[in-house]
Amino acid sequence: MRNVTTGLRELWFRLLASVAVVLCLLSCSKPQNPAAGATRSATQTVDIDATSFRPATLNVKVGDTVKWVNKDPFPHTVTSDAGDFDSMELAPGASWTYTAVTGGDFAYLCKLHPNMGR
């Protein structure tokens, strides 16, 4: 009877040790703070009104969305100075959305009214 009890006790301790090792490995593989380093994308709105952009330039992060809304009674474009994007012609009351693939400062203009945004 003593051998069976000793064998069961050893088996039980080995099982507990194995479970402890698995739990340790699982806890070490998970990020300590999943929100650390995560960035949230933002949405910015630019009004096109009185033949001007408000604001005239933007600073965006990768993944940010920018929405331009044409509040003027005539068409405009939203065209990146660097050639990163071009809305083509926006009719009065129309809007156009762009999601940034690179971050930084973006200057833009209206190809129909090149003095806008300058």
PEFENKA-V265608 format. One line per field, one symbol per residue. ss: DSSP state (~ for helix, > for strand, _ for the rest). phi: phi as a letter, one per 20 degrees, with the letter a starting at -180 (. if undefined). psi: psi as a letter, one per 20 degrees, with the letter a starting at -180 (. if undefined). A space follows every 10 residues. Layout:
# PEFENKA-V265608
ss: ???
phi: ???
psi: ???
This chain:
# PEFENKA-V265608
ss: _~~~~~~~~~ ~~~~~~~~~~ ~~~~~~~~~_ __________ __>>>>>>>_ _>>>__>>>> ____>>>>>> _____>__>> _____>___> ____>>>>>_ ___>>>>>>_ ________
phi: .fffffffff ffffffffff ffffffffee ffcfefnfdd fdddddedbl lbecefccdc dgnfdddece eeebfbcccf genfbbfmfd fgnecbccdf dcdpecdbbd ffcgffnd
psi: hhhgggghgg gghggghggg gghggghhiq qhnhipipqp qqpqpppopl lqporhrqoq qpiqppppoo jrjrqrropp hijhqpiapo rpirrqqppp iqrappqrrp hhmiipj.
